[in-house]
Amino acid sequence: MSNDTTPNDDDGQWHDVAELSQLDPAFPLGVEIDGTQVGIYQDGDRIHALEDICPHAFALMSQGFQEDGIIECPLHGARFEIATGKHLNEIGQRDLKCHAVRVENGRVCVKLAR
């Protein structure tokens, strides 16, 4: 499996966050990078990294329900597309930030969006 999404291809630093084998398509992985909460999602053969705090109320999106390319907030049901961060219902209030992801030698690396 290879992945290289670079929505913010600036000079930011790549952070090694997980082993690819740690990921499960049904259960997102929450990590902290330099004080920023990030959710790591496996959606088919793609890996995505999104802002992990729900914009509606403080909740970790990575603790929500993931299915069919959608993540649902565990508190109030805000729904977002995993591939784009786009909010799908009004309770989400705004889109989630997407972070660049690459997989190298079985390791997942993330570059934070600014």
Phi and psi restraints in degrees (range 20) as a CNS / XPLOR table:
assign (resid 1 and name C) (resid 2 and name N)
       (resid 2 and name CA) (resid 2 and name C) 1.0 -125.3 20.0 2
assign (resid 2 and name N) (resid 2 and name CA)
       (resid 2 and name C) (resid 3 and name N) 1.0 154.2 20.0 2
assign (resid 2 and name C) (resid 3 and name N)
       (resid 3 and name CA) (resid 3 and name C) 1.0 -155.6 20.0 2
assign (resid 3 and name N) (resid 3 and name CA)
       (resid 3 and name C) (resid 4 and name N) 1.0 134.6 20.0 2
assign (resid 3 and name C) (resid 4 and name N)
       (resid 4 and name CA) (resid 4 and name C) 1.0 -153.3 20.0 2
assign (resid 4 and name N) (resid 4 and name CA)
       (resid 4 and name C) (resid 5 and name N) 1.0 96.2 20.0 2
assign (resid 4 and name C) (resid 5 and name N)
       (resid 5 and name CA) (resid 5 and name C) 1.0 -111.2 20.0 2
assign (resid 5 and name N) (resid 5 and name CA)
       (resid 5 and name C) (resid 6 and name N) 1.0 128.5 20.0 2
assign (resid 5 and name C) (resid 6 and name N)
       (resid 6 and name CA) (resid 6 and name C) 1.0 -131.0 20.0 2
assign (resid 6 and name N) (resid 6 and name CA)
       (resid 6 and name C) (resid 7 and name N) 1.0 69.8 20.0 2
assign (resid 6 and name C) (resid 7 and name N)
       (resid 7 and name CA) (resid 7 and name C) 1.0 -67.7 20.0 2
assign (resid 7 and name N) (resid 7 and name CA)
       (resid 7 and name C) (resid 8 and name N) 1.0 -17.3 20.0 2
assign (resid 7 and name C) (resid 8 and name N)
       (resid 8 and name CA) (resid 8 and name C) 1.0 -133.8 20.0 2
assign (resid 8 and name N) (resid 8 and name CA)
       (resid 8 and name C) (resid 9 and name N) 1.0 62.5 20.0 2
assign (resid 8 and name C) (resid 9 and name N)
       (resid 9 and name CA) (resid 9 and name C) 1.0 -76.4 20.0 2
assign (resid 9 and name N) (resid 9 and name CA)
       (resid 9 and name C) (resid 10 and name N) 1.0 63.0 20.0 2
assign (resid 9 and name C) (resid 10 and name N)
       (resid 10 and name CA) (resid 10 and name C) 1.0 -98.0 20.0 2
assign (resid 10 and name N) (resid 10 and name CA)
       (resid 10 and name C) (resid 11 and name N) 1.0 -158.8 20.0 2
assign (resid 10 and name C) (resid 11 and name N)
       (resid 11 and name CA) (resid 11 and name C) 1.0 -91.1 20.0 2
assign (resid 11 and name N) (resid 11 and name CA)
       (resid 11 and name C) (resid 12 and name N) 1.0 20.5 20.0 2
assign (resid 11 and name C) (resid 12 and name N)
       (resid 12 and name CA) (resid 12 and name C) 1.0 -63.3 20.0 2
assign (resid 12 and name N) (resid 12 and name CA)
       (resid 12 and name C) (resid 13 and name N) 1.0 165.9 20.0 2
assign (resid 12 and name C) (resid 13 and name N)
       (resid 13 and name CA) (resid 13 and name C) 1.0 -90.3 20.0 2
assign (resid 13 and name N) (resid 13 and name CA)
       (resid 13 and name C) (resid 14 and name N) 1.0 138.9 20.0 2
assign (resid 13 and name C) (resid 14 and name N)
       (resid 14 and name CA) (resid 14 and name C) 1.0 -84.6 20.0 2
assign (resid 14 and name N) (resid 14 and name CA)
       (resid 14 and name C) (resid 15 and name N) 1.0 137.3 20.0 2
assign (resid 14 and name C) (resid 15 and name N)
       (resid 15 and name CA) (resid 15 and name C) 1.0 -117.9 20.0 2
assign (resid 15 and name N) (resid 15 and name CA)
       (resid 15 and name C) (resid 16 and name N) 1.0 126.0 20.0 2
assign (resid 15 and name C) (resid 16 and name N)
       (resid 16 and name CA) (resid 16 and name C) 1.0 -76.9 20.0 2
assign (resid 16 and name N) (resid 16 and name CA)
       (resid 16 and name C) (resid 17 and name N) 1.0 116.6 20.0 2
assign (resid 16 and name C) (resid 17 and name N)
       (resid 17 and name CA) (resid 17 and name C) 1.0 -114.7 20.0 2
assign (resid 17 and name N) (resid 17 and name CA)
       (resid 17 and name C) (resid 18 and name N) 1.0 -22.7 20.0 2
assign (resid 17 and name C) (resid 18 and name N)
       (resid 18 and name CA) (resid 18 and name C) 1.0 -167.5 20.0 2
assign (resid 18 and name N) (resid 18 and name CA)
       (resid 18 and name C) (resid 19 and name N) 1.0 160.3 20.0 2
assign (resid 18 and name C) (resid 19 and name N)
       (resid 19 and name CA) (resid 19 and name C) 1.0 -85.5 20.0 2
assign (resid 19 and name N) (resid 19 and name CA)
       (resid 19 and name C) (resid 20 and name N) 1.0 137.7 20.0 2
assign (resid 19 and name C) (resid 20 and name N)
       (resid 20 and name CA) (resid 20 and name C) 1.0 -53.6 20.0 2
assign (resid 20 and name N) (resid 20 and name CA)
       (resid 20 and name C) (resid 21 and name N) 1.0 -36.8 20.0 2
assign (resid 20 and name C) (resid 21 and name N)
       (resid 21 and name CA) (resid 21 and name C) 1.0 -66.5 20.0 2
assign (resid 21 and name N) (resid 21 and name CA)
       (resid 21 and name C) (resid 22 and name N) 1.0 -14.6 20.0 2
assign (resid 21 and name C) (resid 22 and name N)
       (resid 22 and name CA) (resid 22 and name C) 1.0 -74.9 20.0 2
assign (resid 22 and name N) (resid 22 and name CA)
       (resid 22 and name C) (resid 23 and name N) 1.0 -19.7 20.0 2
assign (resid 22 and name C) (resid 23 and name N)
       (resid 23 and name CA) (resid 23 and name C) 1.0 -82.0 20.0 2
assign (resid 23 and name N) (resid 23 and name CA)
       (resid 23 and name C) (resid 24 and name N) 1.0 147.1 20.0 2
assign (resid 23 and name C) (resid 24 and name N)
       (resid 24 and name CA) (resid 24 and name C) 1.0 -135.9 20.0 2
assign (resid 24 and name N) (resid 24 and name CA)
       (resid 24 and name C) (resid 25 and name N) 1.0 127.0 20.0 2
assign (resid 24 and name C) (resid 25 and name N)
       (resid 25 and name CA) (resid 25 and name C) 1.0 -57.0 20.0 2
assign (resid 25 and name N) (resid 25 and name CA)
       (resid 25 and name C) (resid 26 and name N) 1.0 -21.7 20.0 2
assign (resid 25 and name C) (resid 26 and name N)
       (resid 26 and name CA) (resid 26 and name C) 1.0 -94.3 20.0 2
assign (resid 26 and name N) (resid 26 and name CA)
       (resid 26 and name C) (resid 27 and name N) 1.0 -15.0 20.0 2
assign (resid 26 and name C) (resid 27 and name N)
       (resid 27 and name CA) (resid 27 and name C) 1.0 -133.8 20.0 2
assign (resid 27 and name N) (resid 27 and name CA)
       (resid 27 and name C) (resid 28 and name N) 1.0 105.3 20.0 2
assign (resid 27 and name C) (resid 28 and name N)
       (resid 28 and name CA) (resid 28 and name C) 1.0 -60.7 20.0 2
assign (resid 28 and name N) (resid 28 and name CA)
       (resid 28 and name C) (resid 29 and name N) 1.0 159.8 20.0 2
assign (resid 28 and name C) (resid 29 and name N)
       (resid 29 and name CA) (resid 29 and name C) 1.0 -114.2 20.0 2
assign (resid 29 and name N) (resid 29 and name CA)
       (resid 29 and name C) (resid 30 and name N) 1.0 123.5 20.0 2
assign (resid 29 and name C) (resid 30 and name N)
       (resid 30 and name CA) (resid 30 and name C) 1.0 -93.6 20.0 2
assign (resid 30 and name N) (resid 30 and name CA)
       (resid 30 and name C) (resid 31 and name N) 1.0 133.2 20.0 2
assign (resid 30 and name C) (resid 31 and name N)
       (resid 31 and name CA) (resid 31 and name C) 1.0 -135.3 20.0 2
assign (resid 31 and name N) (resid 31 and name CA)
       (resid 31 and name C) (resid 32 and name N) 1.0 162.6 20.0 2
assign (resid 31 and name C) (resid 32 and name N)
       (resid 32 and name CA) (resid 32 and name C) 1.0 -118.2 20.0 2
assign (resid 32 and name N) (resid 32 and name CA)
       (resid 32 and name C) (resid 33 and name N) 1.0 129.0 20.0 2
assign (resid 32 and name C) (resid 33 and name N)
       (resid 33 and name CA) (resid 33 and name C) 1.0 -123.8 20.0 2
assign (resid 33 and name N) (resid 33 and name CA)
       (resid 33 and name C) (resid 34 and name N) 1.0 114.8 20.0 2
assign (resid 33 and name C) (resid 34 and name N)
       (resid 34 and name CA) (resid 34 and name C) 1.0 47.9 20.0 2
assign (resid 34 and name N) (resid 34 and name CA)
       (resid 34 and name C) (resid 35 and name N) 1.0 44.1 20.0 2
assign (resid 34 and name C) (resid 35 and name N)
       (resid 35 and name CA) (resid 35 and name C) 1.0 81.7 20.0 2
assign (resid 35 and name N) (resid 35 and name CA)
       (resid 35 and name C) (resid 36 and name N) 1.0 1.7 20.0 2
assign (resid 35 and name C) (resid 36 and name N)
       (resid 36 and name CA) (resid 36 and name C) 1.0 -105.2 20.0 2
assign (resid 36 and name N) (resid 36 and name CA)
       (resid 36 and name C) (resid 37 and name N) 1.0 126.6 20.0 2
assign (resid 36 and name C) (resid 37 and name N)
       (resid 37 and name CA) (resid 37 and name C) 1.0 -78.6 20.0 2
assign (resid 37 and name N) (resid 37 and name CA)
       (resid 37 and name C) (resid 38 and name N) 1.0 128.5 20.0 2
assign (resid 37 and name C) (resid 38 and name N)
       (resid 38 and name CA) (resid 38 and name C) 1.0 -131.9 20.0 2
assign (resid 38 and name N) (resid 38 and name CA)
       (resid 38 and name C) (resid 39 and name N) 1.0 135.2 20.0 2
assign (resid 38 and name C) (resid 39 and name N)
       (resid 39 and name CA) (resid 39 and name C) 1.0 -100.1 20.0 2
assign (resid 39 and name N) (resid 39 and name CA)
       (resid 39 and name C) (resid 40 and name N) 1.0 132.3 20.0 2
assign (resid 39 and name C) (resid 40 and name N)
       (resid 40 and name CA) (resid 40 and name C) 1.0 -108.1 20.0 2
assign (resid 40 and name N) (resid 40 and name CA)
       (resid 40 and name C) (resid 41 and name N) 1.0 127.6 20.0 2
assign (resid 40 and name C) (resid 41 and name N)
       (resid 41 and name CA) (resid 41 and name C) 1.0 -125.5 20.0 2
assign (resid 41 and name N) (resid 41 and name CA)
       (resid 41 and name C) (resid 42 and name N) 1.0 135.5 20.0 2
assign (resid 41 and name C) (resid 42 and name N)
       (resid 42 and name CA) (resid 42 and name C) 1.0 -102.0 20.0 2
assign (resid 42 and name N) (resid 42 and name CA)
       (resid 42 and name C) (resid 43 and name N) 1.0 121.8 20.0 2
assign (resid 42 and name C) (resid 43 and name N)
       (resid 43 and name CA) (resid 43 and name C) 1.0 -127.6 20.0 2
assign (resid 43 and name N) (resid 43 and name CA)
       (resid 43 and name C) (resid 44 and name N) 1.0 96.9 20.0 2
assign (resid 43 and name C) (resid 44 and name N)
       (resid 44 and name CA) (resid 44 and name C) 1.0 67.5 20.0 2
assign (resid 44 and name N) (resid 44 and name CA)
       (resid 44 and name C) (resid 45 and name N) 1.0 -125.9 20.0 2
assign (resid 44 and name C) (resid 45 and name N)
       (resid 45 and name CA) (resid 45 and name C) 1.0 -98.7 20.0 2
assign (resid 45 and name N) (resid 45 and name CA)
       (resid 45 and name C) (resid 46 and name N) 1.0 12.6 20.0 2
assign (resid 45 and name C) (resid 46 and name N)
       (resid 46 and name CA) (resid 46 and name C) 1.0 -110.0 20.0 2
assign (resid 46 and name N) (resid 46 and name CA)
       (resid 46 and name C) (resid 47 and name N) 1.0 148.6 20.0 2
assign (resid 46 and name C) (resid 47 and name N)
       (resid 47 and name CA) (resid 47 and name C) 1.0 -115.9 20.0 2
assign (resid 47 and name N) (resid 47 and name CA)
       (resid 47 and name C) (resid 48 and name N) 1.0 135.1 20.0 2
assign (resid 47 and name C) (resid 48 and name N)
       (resid 48 and name CA) (resid 48 and name C) 1.0 -129.3 20.0 2
assign (resid 48 and name N) (resid 48 and name CA)
       (resid 48 and name C) (resid 49 and name N) 1.0 152.5 20.0 2
assign (resid 48 and name C) (resid 49 and name N)
       (resid 49 and name CA) (resid 49 and name C) 1.0 -129.6 20.0 2
assign (resid 49 and name N) (resid 49 and name CA)
       (resid 49 and name C) (resid 50 and name N) 1.0 126.3 20.0 2
assign (resid 49 and name C) (resid 50 and name N)
       (resid 50 and name CA) (resid 50 and name C) 1.0 -127.5 20.0 2
assign (resid 50 and name N) (resid 50 and name CA)
       (resid 50 and name C) (resid 51 and name N) 1.0 155.9 20.0 2
assign (resid 50 and name C) (resid 51 and name N)
       (resid 51 and name CA) (resid 51 and name C) 1.0 -48.9 20.0 2
assign (resid 51 and name N) (resid 51 and name CA)
       (resid 51 and name C) (resid 52 and name N) 1.0 135.2 20.0 2
assign (resid 51 and name C) (resid 52 and name N)
       (resid 52 and name CA) (resid 52 and name C) 1.0 -100.0 20.0 2
assign (resid 52 and name N) (resid 52 and name CA)
       (resid 52 and name C) (resid 53 and name N) 1.0 -4.4 20.0 2
assign (resid 52 and name C) (resid 53 and name N)
       (resid 53 and name CA) (resid 53 and name C) 1.0 -100.9 20.0 2
assign (resid 53 and name N) (resid 53 and name CA)
       (resid 53 and name C) (resid 54 and name N) 1.0 124.2 20.0 2
assign (resid 53 and name C) (resid 54 and name N)
       (resid 54 and name CA) (resid 54 and name C) 1.0 -64.7 20.0 2
assign (resid 54 and name N) (resid 54 and name CA)
       (resid 54 and name C) (resid 55 and name N) 1.0 132.4 20.0 2
assign (resid 54 and name C) (resid 55 and name N)
       (resid 55 and name CA) (resid 55 and name C) 1.0 -68.0 20.0 2
assign (resid 55 and name N) (resid 55 and name CA)
       (resid 55 and name C) (resid 56 and name N) 1.0 -19.7 20.0 2
assign (resid 55 and name C) (resid 56 and name N)
       (resid 56 and name CA) (resid 56 and name C) 1.0 -76.5 20.0 2
assign (resid 56 and name N) (resid 56 and name CA)
       (resid 56 and name C) (resid 57 and name N) 1.0 -46.9 20.0 2
assign (resid 56 and name C) (resid 57 and name N)
       (resid 57 and name CA) (resid 57 and name C) 1.0 -156.9 20.0 2
assign (resid 57 and name N) (resid 57 and name CA)
       (resid 57 and name C) (resid 58 and name N) 1.0 150.1 20.0 2
assign (resid 57 and name C) (resid 58 and name N)
       (resid 58 and name CA) (resid 58 and name C) 1.0 -60.5 20.0 2
assign (resid 58 and name N) (resid 58 and name CA)
       (resid 58 and name C) (resid 59 and name N) 1.0 107.6 20.0 2
assign (resid 58 and name C) (resid 59 and name N)
       (resid 59 and name CA) (resid 59 and name C) 1.0 -153.0 20.0 2
assign (resid 59 and name N) (resid 59 and name CA)
       (resid 59 and name C) (resid 60 and name N) 1.0 144.6 20.0 2
assign (resid 59 and name C) (resid 60 and name N)
       (resid 60 and name CA) (resid 60 and name C) 1.0 -83.0 20.0 2
assign (resid 60 and name N) (resid 60 and name CA)
       (resid 60 and name C) (resid 61 and name N) 1.0 117.0 20.0 2
assign (resid 60 and name C) (resid 61 and name N)
       (resid 61 and name CA) (resid 61 and name C) 1.0 -60.9 20.0 2
assign (resid 61 and name N) (resid 61 and name CA)
       (resid 61 and name C) (resid 62 and name N) 1.0 -32.1 20.0 2
assign (resid 61 and name C) (resid 62 and name N)
       (resid 62 and name CA) (resid 62 and name C) 1.0 -66.5 20.0 2
assign (resid 62 and name N) (resid 62 and name CA)
       (resid 62 and name C) (resid 63 and name N) 1.0 -9.4 20.0 2
assign (resid 62 and name C) (resid 63 and name N)
       (resid 63 and name CA) (resid 63 and name C) 1.0 -98.0 20.0 2
assign (resid 63 and name N) (resid 63 and name CA)
       (resid 63 and name C) (resid 64 and name N) 1.0 5.8 20.0 2
assign (resid 63 and name C) (resid 64 and name N)
       (resid 64 and name CA) (resid 64 and name C) 1.0 -86.6 20.0 2
assign (resid 64 and name N) (resid 64 and name CA)
       (resid 64 and name C) (resid 65 and name N) 1.0 -171.0 20.0 2
assign (resid 64 and name C) (resid 65 and name N)
       (resid 65 and name CA) (resid 65 and name C) 1.0 -96.9 20.0 2
assign (resid 65 and name N) (resid 65 and name CA)
       (resid 65 and name C) (resid 66 and name N) 1.0 121.5 20.0 2
assign (resid 65 and name C) (resid 66 and name N)
       (resid 66 and name CA) (resid 66 and name C) 1.0 -108.8 20.0 2
assign (resid 66 and name N) (resid 66 and name CA)
       (resid 66 and name C) (resid 67 and name N) 1.0 128.3 20.0 2
assign (resid 66 and name C) (resid 67 and name N)
       (resid 67 and name CA) (resid 67 and name C) 1.0 -162.5 20.0 2
assign (resid 67 and name N) (resid 67 and name CA)
       (resid 67 and name C) (resid 68 and name N) 1.0 138.1 20.0 2
assign (resid 67 and name C) (resid 68 and name N)
       (resid 68 and name CA) (resid 68 and name C) 1.0 52.5 20.0 2
assign (resid 68 and name N) (resid 68 and name CA)
       (resid 68 and name C) (resid 69 and name N) 1.0 42.0 20.0 2
assign (resid 68 and name C) (resid 69 and name N)
       (resid 69 and name CA) (resid 69 and name C) 1.0 77.5 20.0 2
assign (resid 69 and name N) (resid 69 and name CA)
       (resid 69 and name C) (resid 70 and name N) 1.0 13.4 20.0 2
assign (resid 69 and name C) (resid 70 and name N)
       (resid 70 and name CA) (resid 70 and name C) 1.0 -124.2 20.0 2
assign (resid 70 and name N) (resid 70 and name CA)
       (resid 70 and name C) (resid 71 and name N) 1.0 140.7 20.0 2
assign (resid 70 and name C) (resid 71 and name N)
       (resid 71 and name CA) (resid 71 and name C) 1.0 -115.2 20.0 2
assign (resid 71 and name N) (resid 71 and name CA)
       (resid 71 and name C) (resid 72 and name N) 1.0 135.3 20.0 2
assign (resid 71 and name C) (resid 72 and name N)
       (resid 72 and name CA) (resid 72 and name C) 1.0 -114.6 20.0 2
assign (resid 72 and name N) (resid 72 and name CA)
       (resid 72 and name C) (resid 73 and name N) 1.0 130.1 20.0 2
assign (resid 72 and name C) (resid 73 and name N)
       (resid 73 and name CA) (resid 73 and name C) 1.0 -58.3 20.0 2
assign (resid 73 and name N) (resid 73 and name CA)
       (resid 73 and name C) (resid 74 and name N) 1.0 135.8 20.0 2
assign (resid 73 and name C) (resid 74 and name N)
       (resid 74 and name CA) (resid 74 and name C) 1.0 -71.2 20.0 2
assign (resid 74 and name N) (resid 74 and name CA)
       (resid 74 and name C) (resid 75 and name N) 1.0 -15.3 20.0 2
assign (resid 74 and name C) (resid 75 and name N)
       (resid 75 and name CA) (resid 75 and name C) 1.0 -92.7 20.0 2
assign (resid 75 and name N) (resid 75 and name CA)
       (resid 75 and name C) (resid 76 and name N) 1.0 -53.6 20.0 2
assign (resid 75 and name C) (resid 76 and name N)
       (resid 76 and name CA) (resid 76 and name C) 1.0 -128.2 20.0 2
assign (resid 76 and name N) (resid 76 and name CA)
       (resid 76 and name C) (resid 77 and name N) 1.0 8.8 20.0 2
assign (resid 76 and name C) (resid 77 and name N)
       (resid 77 and name CA) (resid 77 and name C) 1.0 82.4 20.0 2
assign (resid 77 and name N) (resid 77 and name CA)
       (resid 77 and name C) (resid 78 and name N) 1.0 13.3 20.0 2
assign (resid 77 and name C) (resid 78 and name N)
       (resid 78 and name CA) (resid 78 and name C) 1.0 -61.1 20.0 2
assign (resid 78 and name N) (resid 78 and name CA)
       (resid 78 and name C) (resid 79 and name N) 1.0 138.0 20.0 2
assign (resid 78 and name C) (resid 79 and name N)
       (resid 79 and name CA) (resid 79 and name C) 1.0 -122.2 20.0 2
assign (resid 79 and name N) (resid 79 and name CA)
       (resid 79 and name C) (resid 80 and name N) 1.0 141.7 20.0 2
assign (resid 79 and name C) (resid 80 and name N)
       (resid 80 and name CA) (resid 80 and name C) 1.0 -140.0 20.0 2
assign (resid 80 and name N) (resid 80 and name CA)
       (resid 80 and name C) (resid 81 and name N) 1.0 145.3 20.0 2
assign (resid 80 and name C) (resid 81 and name N)
       (resid 81 and name CA) (resid 81 and name C) 1.0 -72.5 20.0 2
assign (resid 81 and name N) (resid 81 and name CA)
       (resid 81 and name C) (resid 82 and name N) 1.0 131.1 20.0 2
assign (resid 81 and name C) (resid 82 and name N)
       (resid 82 and name CA) (resid 82 and name C) 1.0 -69.1 20.0 2
assign (resid 82 and name N) (resid 82 and name CA)
       (resid 82 and name C) (resid 83 and name N) 1.0 -38.4 20.0 2
assign (resid 82 and name C) (resid 83 and name N)
       (resid 83 and name CA) (resid 83 and name C) 1.0 -69.9 20.0 2
assign (resid 83 and name N) (resid 83 and name CA)
       (resid 83 and name C) (resid 84 and name N) 1.0 -29.2 20.0 2
assign (resid 83 and name C) (resid 84 and name N)
       (resid 84 and name CA) (resid 84 and name C) 1.0 -122.1 20.0 2
assign (resid 84 and name N) (resid 84 and name CA)
       (resid 84 and name C) (resid 85 and name N) 1.0 -17.4 20.0 2
assign (resid 84 and name C) (resid 85 and name N)
       (resid 85 and name CA) (resid 85 and name C) 1.0 79.6 20.0 2
assign (resid 85 and name N) (resid 85 and name CA)
       (resid 85 and name C) (resid 86 and name N) 1.0 0.1 20.0 2
assign (resid 85 and name C) (resid 86 and name N)
       (resid 86 and name CA) (resid 86 and name C) 1.0 -63.6 20.0 2
assign (resid 86 and name N) (resid 86 and name CA)
       (resid 86 and name C) (resid 87 and name N) 1.0 131.6 20.0 2
assign (resid 86 and name C) (resid 87 and name N)
       (resid 87 and name CA) (resid 87 and name C) 1.0 -76.9 20.0 2
assign (resid 87 and name N) (resid 87 and name CA)
       (resid 87 and name C) (resid 88 and name N) 1.0 142.5 20.0 2
assign (resid 87 and name C) (resid 88 and name N)
       (resid 88 and name CA) (resid 88 and name C) 1.0 -111.7 20.0 2
assign (resid 88 and name N) (resid 88 and name CA)
       (resid 88 and name C) (resid 89 and name N) 1.0 -6.1 20.0 2
assign (resid 88 and name C) (resid 89 and name N)
       (resid 89 and name CA) (resid 89 and name C) 1.0 -146.1 20.0 2
assign (resid 89 and name N) (resid 89 and name CA)
       (resid 89 and name C) (resid 90 and name N) 1.0 158.7 20.0 2
assign (resid 89 and name C) (resid 90 and name N)
       (resid 90 and name CA) (resid 90 and name C) 1.0 -59.9 20.0 2
assign (resid 90 and name N) (resid 90 and name CA)
       (resid 90 and name C) (resid 91 and name N) 1.0 -30.2 20.0 2
assign (resid 90 and name C) (resid 91 and name N)
       (resid 91 and name CA) (resid 91 and name C) 1.0 -62.6 20.0 2
assign (resid 91 and name N) (resid 91 and name CA)
       (resid 91 and name C) (resid 92 and name N) 1.0 -23.9 20.0 2
assign (resid 91 and name C) (resid 92 and name N)
       (resid 92 and name CA) (resid 92 and name C) 1.0 -67.9 20.0 2
assign (resid 92 and name N) (resid 92 and name CA)
       (resid 92 and name C) (resid 93 and name N) 1.0 -24.0 20.0 2
assign (resid 92 and name C) (resid 93 and name N)
       (resid 93 and name CA) (resid 93 and name C) 1.0 69.7 20.0 2
assign (resid 93 and name N) (resid 93 and name CA)
       (resid 93 and name C) (resid 94 and name N) 1.0 -41.3 20.0 2
assign (resid 93 and name C) (resid 94 and name N)
       (resid 94 and name CA) (resid 94 and name C) 1.0 -159.7 20.0 2
assign (resid 94 and name N) (resid 94 and name CA)
       (resid 94 and name C) (resid 95 and name N) 1.0 167.6 20.0 2
assign (resid 94 and name C) (resid 95 and name N)
       (resid 95 and name CA) (resid 95 and name C) 1.0 -72.6 20.0 2
assign (resid 95 and name N) (resid 95 and name CA)
       (resid 95 and name C) (resid 96 and name N) 1.0 154.3 20.0 2
assign (resid 95 and name C) (resid 96 and name N)
       (resid 96 and name CA) (resid 96 and name C) 1.0 -85.9 20.0 2
assign (resid 96 and name N) (resid 96 and name CA)
       (resid 96 and name C) (resid 97 and name N) 1.0 145.3 20.0 2
assign (resid 96 and name C) (resid 97 and name N)
       (resid 97 and name CA) (resid 97 and name C) 1.0 -66.2 20.0 2
assign (resid 97 and name N) (resid 97 and name CA)
       (resid 97 and name C) (resid 98 and name N) 1.0 138.5 20.0 2
assign (resid 97 and name C) (resid 98 and name N)
       (resid 98 and name CA) (resid 98 and name C) 1.0 -100.9 20.0 2
assign (resid 98 and name N) (resid 98 and name CA)
       (resid 98 and name C) (resid 99 and name N) 1.0 138.4 20.0 2
assign (resid 98 and name C) (resid 99 and name N)
       (resid 99 and name CA) (resid 99 and name C) 1.0 -110.3 20.0 2
assign (resid 99 and name N) (resid 99 and name CA)
       (resid 99 and name C) (resid 100 and name N) 1.0 146.8 20.0 2
assign (resid 99 and name C) (resid 100 and name N)
       (resid 100 and name CA) (resid 100 and name C) 1.0 -67.0 20.0 2
assign (resid 100 and name N) (resid 100 and name CA)
       (resid 100 and name C) (resid 101 and name N) 1.0 143.5 20.0 2
assign (resid 100 and name C) (resid 101 and name N)
       (resid 101 and name CA) (resid 101 and name C) 1.0 -132.6 20.0 2
assign (resid 101 and name N) (resid 101 and name CA)
       (resid 101 and name C) (resid 102 and name N) 1.0 143.0 20.0 2
assign (resid 101 and name C) (resid 102 and name N)
       (resid 102 and name CA) (resid 102 and name C) 1.0 -143.7 20.0 2
assign (resid 102 and name N) (resid 102 and name CA)
       (resid 102 and name C) (resid 103 and name N) 1.0 150.7 20.0 2
assign (resid 102 and name C) (resid 103 and name N)
       (resid 103 and name CA) (resid 103 and name C) 1.0 -118.0 20.0 2
assign (resid 103 and name N) (resid 103 and name CA)
       (resid 103 and name C) (resid 104 and name N) 1.0 124.2 20.0 2
assign (resid 103 and name C) (resid 104 and name N)
       (resid 104 and name CA) (resid 104 and name C) 1.0 -135.5 20.0 2
assign (resid 104 and name N) (resid 104 and name CA)
       (resid 104 and name C) (resid 105 and name N) 1.0 127.7 20.0 2
assign (resid 104 and name C) (resid 105 and name N)
       (resid 105 and name CA) (resid 105 and name C) 1.0 51.7 20.0 2
assign (resid 105 and name N) (resid 105 and name CA)
       (resid 105 and name C) (resid 106 and name N) 1.0 40.3 20.0 2
assign (resid 105 and name C) (resid 106 and name N)
       (resid 106 and name CA) (resid 106 and name C) 1.0 76.5 20.0 2
assign (resid 106 and name N) (resid 106 and name CA)
       (resid 106 and name C) (resid 107 and name N) 1.0 10.4 20.0 2
assign (resid 106 and name C) (resid 107 and name N)
       (resid 107 and name CA) (resid 107 and name C) 1.0 -114.6 20.0 2
assign (resid 107 and name N) (resid 107 and name CA)
       (resid 107 and name C) (resid 108 and name N) 1.0 139.6 20.0 2
assign (resid 107 and name C) (resid 108 and name N)
       (resid 108 and name CA) (resid 108 and name C) 1.0 -94.5 20.0 2
assign (resid 108 and name N) (resid 108 and name CA)
       (resid 108 and name C) (resid 109 and name N) 1.0 126.0 20.0 2
assign (resid 108 and name C) (resid 109 and name N)
       (resid 109 and name CA) (resid 109 and name C) 1.0 -120.3 20.0 2
assign (resid 109 and name N) (resid 109 and name CA)
       (resid 109 and name C) (resid 110 and name N) 1.0 143.6 20.0 2
assign (resid 109 and name C) (resid 110 and name N)
       (resid 110 and name CA) (resid 110 and name C) 1.0 -128.4 20.0 2
assign (resid 110 and name N) (resid 110 and name CA)
       (resid 110 and name C) (resid 111 and name N) 1.0 139.7 20.0 2
assign (resid 110 and name C) (resid 111 and name N)
       (resid 111 and name CA) (resid 111 and name C) 1.0 -115.4 20.0 2
assign (resid 111 and name N) (resid 111 and name CA)
       (resid 111 and name C) (resid 112 and name N) 1.0 121.4 20.0 2
assign (resid 111 and name C) (resid 112 and name N)
       (resid 112 and name CA) (resid 112 and name C) 1.0 -67.9 20.0 2
assign (resid 112 and name N) (resid 112 and name CA)
       (resid 112 and name C) (resid 113 and name N) 1.0 137.3 20.0 2
assign (resid 112 and name C) (resid 113 and name N)
       (resid 113 and name CA) (resid 113 and name C) 1.0 -72.7 20.0 2
assign (resid 113 and name N) (resid 113 and name CA)
       (resid 113 and name C) (resid 114 and name N) 1.0 146.2 20.0 2
